[in-house]
Amino acid sequence: MVKIVILLGFVFFNLNAMIGSRVDSRLKDPLMGAVVTLEPDHYEIHEGDHYFICSYESKNVTEQINYIVTTPNTDKYLHMVFDVFATDKVSVNVYEAISGVTIGAGSTIIPKNNNRNSSNLSVGTFVKDPDTVSNLGTLLFSQSSGANKDAGNISRDKEIILLKNTSYLFRIISGANSNIISYCANWYEHE
C-alpha cells in the first residue's frame, strides 16, 4: 500500500487514511497532535485480535509437522499469512475442507496474542500432529524448496482468508535428515 504524507507547515494530510488504513483517534503524535494511521493488521494487534503460532523442529526425511486449523461458524474470519524456512529441502501443503481427523496423541494449541496485554483468545481451534486425517479435502497451496530458502511464504498482500466452519491441514514435510524447520503463522480476526 502506498503511503503518502505531505507536510504543509503544521498541517498533516495523510492519503493513506483514505485508501484503506484505519484511523485510531486515541493515537496522536505528541508533538503535532496529528492522528496516527495504522495498517489493518497492525490495528488488529492494538485491538488484541492478532495472533501467532511460531516454532521450529528438527525432522528427518519424510517426517512431517501437521497443524489442523478449524474455523468457527461465525462471521469472524481468520486473515492468515505464514512462512516456512528450512536448512534443507522441505515442502508445504495446505488442504481445505479436511475430515476424518483423529487427534489421538496430538495436542490442542492455544495461539499467542500479539498484544501481550490482551486477554482475547483466537476463535479458531488448533491441533498439532493429529494421529490421522482420512480425507485431505482440496489441495489449496503447495510449494517446495531447496536448502536455506523459504518453502512456504504467504505475505500480507496475498493473505488467505479462511472459510468459516471449515477445517484446514497445514502440512510441512522434511526432504532431508537433521533438517531444522522454522515456521510461523500470523493472523488477525475480523468480521
C-alpha positions in Angstrom: 0.0 0.0 0.0 1.3 3.4 -0.9 1.8 5.8 2.0 1.8 9.5 1.3 2.3 12.1 4.0 2.5 15.7 2.9 3.9 18.3 5.3 2.4 21.8 4.8 3.6 23.9 7.7 1.9 22.2 10.6 -0.9 20.6 8.7 -0.6 16.8 8.0 -2.5 15.3 5.2 -2.3 11.5 5.1 -3.7 10.0 1.9 -3.1 6.5 3.5 -6.0 7.2 5.8 -8.3 7.5 2.8 -7.2 4.4 1.0 -7.6 1.6 3.5 -5.8 2.1 6.7 -7.7 2.6 9.9 -7.5 5.8 11.9 -7.4 5.3 15.7 -8.2 8.7 17.3 -6.6 7.6 20.5 -3.2 7.6 18.8 -1.9 11.1 18.3 1.5 12.4 17.6 2.6 14.1 20.9 4.4 17.0 19.1 2.0 18.0 16.4 -1.3 16.3 17.5 -1.6 14.6 14.2 -3.7 11.4 14.1 -1.7 8.3 13.6 -2.9 5.8 11.0 -2.2 2.1 11.1 -2.3 -0.7 8.5 -5.3 -3.0 9.2 -3.2 -5.9 10.5 -1.2 -3.5 12.8 -4.5 -2.0 14.0 -5.8 -5.5 14.9 -2.6 -6.0 17.0 -3.5 -2.9 19.1 -7.1 -4.2 19.4 -6.0 -7.6 20.7 -7.3 -9.5 17.6 -4.0 -10.6 16.1 -2.4 -14.0 16.9 0.6 -16.2 16.1 2.0 -19.7 16.3 5.8 -19.8 15.7 8.3 -22.6 16.4 11.0 -24.8 14.9 11.7 -28.5 14.9 14.4 -30.8 13.6 13.0 -33.5 11.3 14.4 -36.3 9.2 13.5 -37.1 5.6 9.7 -37.7 5.1 8.9 -36.7 8.7 6.0 -34.2 9.0 4.8 -31.2 11.0 1.0 -31.1 10.8 -1.4 -28.4 12.1 -5.2 -28.6 11.9 -7.0 -25.2 11.9 -10.7 -25.2 12.3 -12.7 -22.0 11.9 -15.9 -21.3 13.7 -19.3 -20.9 12.0 -19.4 -17.2 12.6 -18.6 -14.1 10.5 -15.3 -13.5 12.3 -12.8 -14.6 9.7 -9.1 -15.6 10.1 -6.9 -13.5 7.8 -3.8 -15.7 7.7 -0.2 -15.4 6.5 2.5 -17.9 7.1 6.2 -18.5 6.5 8.3 -21.7 6.5 12.1 -21.8 6.3 14.3 -24.9 6.5 18.0 -25.7 6.5 17.5 -28.3 3.8 14.7 -29.4 1.4 11.2 -29.0 2.5 7.7 -28.9 1.1 4.5 -27.2 2.4 0.9 -28.3 1.5 -2.3 -26.7 2.7 -5.5 -28.6 2.4 -9.1 -27.2 2.8 -12.2 -29.0 4.0 -10.4 -31.9 5.5 -12.3 -34.5 7.6 -11.8 -37.8 9.4 -9.4 -36.3 12.0 -8.3 -38.5 14.9 -6.5 -36.3 17.4 -5.0 -39.2 19.5 -1.5 -38.2 20.6 -1.9 -34.7 19.0 -2.2 -31.7 21.2 -4.5 -28.7 21.2 -2.5 -25.4 20.8 -3.5 -22.1 22.2 -2.2 -19.4 19.9 -0.4 -16.4 21.4 -1.9 -12.9 21.2 0.4 -10.3 19.6 -0.8 -7.8 22.1 0.5 -9.3 25.3 -1.8 -7.0 27.4 -4.9 -8.5 25.8 -6.8 -11.5 27.2 -8.5 -12.2 23.9 -8.3 -15.7 22.6 -8.4 -16.8 19.0 -11.8 -18.0 17.7 -10.1 -20.8 15.8 -9.3 -24.3 17.1 -5.7 -25.5 16.5 -4.4 -29.1 16.9 -0.7 -30.1 16.3 0.2 -33.5 14.9 -3.1 -35.4 15.0 -2.9 -39.2 14.6 -4.9 -39.4 11.3 -6.6 -37.3 8.7 -8.6 -39.7 6.5 -9.8 -37.1 3.9 -7.4 -34.4 2.8 -10.2 -32.4 1.0 -8.9 -29.9 -1.6 -5.2 -29.0 -2.0 -5.2 -25.3 -1.7 -1.5 -24.5 -1.6 1.7 -26.5 -2.4 5.3 -25.3 -2.5 8.7 -26.9 -2.2 12.2 -25.5 -1.9 15.9 -26.4 -1.6 18.1 -25.7 1.3 18.1 -22.4 3.2 15.2 -21.0 1.4 11.6 -20.1 2.1 9.4 -23.1 1.3 6.1 -21.6 2.1 5.5 -17.9 2.3 2.2 -16.0 2.1 2.7 -12.3 2.6 0.1 -9.9 3.9 -0.9 -8.7 0.4 -1.6 -12.4 -0.5 -3.2 -13.5 2.8 -5.6 -16.4 2.9 -9.0 -15.6 4.5 -10.0 -18.9 5.8 -13.5 -20.2 5.0 -15.8 -20.2 8.0 -16.9 -23.6 9.6 -14.0 -25.4 7.8 -11.0 -27.5 8.8 -7.6 -27.0 7.2 -4.4 -29.0 7.3 -1.1 -27.2 7.1 1.5 -30.0 6.4 5.3 -29.4 6.3 7.3 -32.4 5.0 11.1 -32.6 5.5 13.1 -33.6 2.5 16.3 -34.4 4.4 17.7 -35.7 7.7 18.5 -33.4 10.6 16.5 -30.6 8.8 15.8 -27.7 11.1 12.4 -26.3 10.1 11.2 -22.9 11.3 7.5 -22.0 10.8 5.3 -19.1 11.7 1.6 -18.5 11.1 0.2 -15.0 11.8 -3.4 -13.9 11.5 -5.9 -11.4 12.6 -9.6 -12.0 13.2 -12.2 -9.5 11.8 -15.9 -9.5 11.0 
